[in-house]
Amino acid sequence: MNVVVKSKIAGLILAFSIIFFGLESSYSVLLFMIVMLSIGIPHGSVDHIIAFINPSARKFQSKFVFFLTYVSLIILNIILWIISPFLGLLVFLIISCYHFGETQVIGYNSTDNKLLNFVVGANILLSLFLNNIAELQEILYIIPEFSNLDLSGFDNVFFLLISVAILMLSIINFDIKRKVPLYAEITILYMVFFHTDLLTSFALYFGFCHSLPMLMLEFKEFKNDNFAKFYLKTLPFTILSIIFGFLLYQYNNDLLTSDNLILFVFIVISSLTVPHVFIMKDFVKDK
Amino acid sequence: MEMLNFIFDAASIKPGDFTGFTFFIGSVSMLAATVWFLMQHGQVDKKFKDSMLVAALITGIAAVHYFYMREQWVLDGSSPTELRYIDWILTVPLMVVEFALLTGVGMRKLFWASVVMLVAGYFGESGVTGMLDAQTWGAVSGLAYFWMAYEVGCLSIFGGPSGAVGNALASGSGKIPEAGRMLQWFVLVGWAIYPLGYMAGTDGWYAFVAIDEGAMNIIYNVGDAINKIGFGMAVWHAARS
């Protein structure tokens, strides 16, 4: 059994336990924070090494050029969110769709089909949001384009049905080596999205279907026998990312207030994701 | 604690509540089947591994939802229609997928048919679109069901024509034709409870079908258990060869 499958099974067991035992919504923030700090952020914290050890990704002449590009992309993304939250969200969604889809198809198909990567990621994010539509509306009310959006007339089953139908039609219209296992795995995700709140859903998906498999692949790439030693290498930039989050939180802006903590968290994730996606695009090429 | 109740505390179902008892039986039998299919996953030939995994997934998803359905029934006595639909939306496509896994053909047609069947069925039962009446949506959903039944070769049981999936099942190697015939019976007879349930739950020329909510849930619970576990058992039968 490979590391990707093992990571996903760990997530599956956790997801089923949460659904069976029931997790009080007040604990979802805690679960989210634990997953993000222990797996989510660390999986992107070795980008500066990955970018140089992967032969197909040596596009940077030096570490300085790498960091300059990396930090510039983060700053540009924050500026975009401040100038136009709608555009910031749009860019985040487009990039995330591609990135999440690209890592999701590993083990089921080659990552060469960029449209497939995008469509698979779009399906997952669409389902995540549709199946938690009430919470999504609360988050998005601050963005003018969504302030009048009212989807309360539709019930939850409708959104689940729509997301499953779109997934089925997406899967049959692409040439995928292992269609059924891919479909089956995403079906489990949809069940998790339906039965848990937005933060828990995102934590379970992002932590165990995306970050942990990537972290394990990165560990393999490092050819390091000791996982603890590898994990220690993720710590400096994990800590820096947390400091970055706190600094951003202090920024006094209507968009970045404690009234909309989930949106704030998405802005932080989006800012860290934008440069990370470009590094991972090359990393997953032959996976 | 909830989980422990789920396993051990069948006593929370009121005495004489046969419907509640079938919800309990549904949840534990699905859970047991899931464990069984997962154990068999390691025993079967490589080409059947995905089939066994999907079989386990179908019963696993159903076990989760039957657990919730039982809770709802025991707590307030209401019919868990929404939970039932959630379960069907997730598991019906997976059951359809078993045909494609056994034969390697027909996934596109069967997925389209199940999308139409589920979407039209839901639109009819919920009235969410505000367009057309329940019997028209029911007819659309029914047509998709018959299309699927034809495609998987249900008519061939009586010597009738068959779609590509049915033909592939008949000409499959080992015990696939035998297992295929079992699956065809499940689709033809077992799945017939779903349109019956739809007719009992909506208004239309078929009003005479209407029956008591408790009885309807018993039919659904027993039918679901037979269909889902039986589907997996038929696939396991083919995989043993």
Interface residues (C-beta under 8 A of the other chain):
Chain A: F16 I19 F20 F21 G22 F154 D155 N156 V157 F158 L160 L161 V164 A165 M168 L169 I171 I172 R178 K179 V180 P181 Y183 A184 T187 I188 Y190 M191 F194 H195
Chain B: E2 M3 F6 D50 L53 V54 L57 G60 I61 V64 F67 E82 Y85 I86 I89 L90 P93 L94 V97 A100 L101 M107 R108 F111 W112 S114 V115 L118 V119 Y122 S126 V128
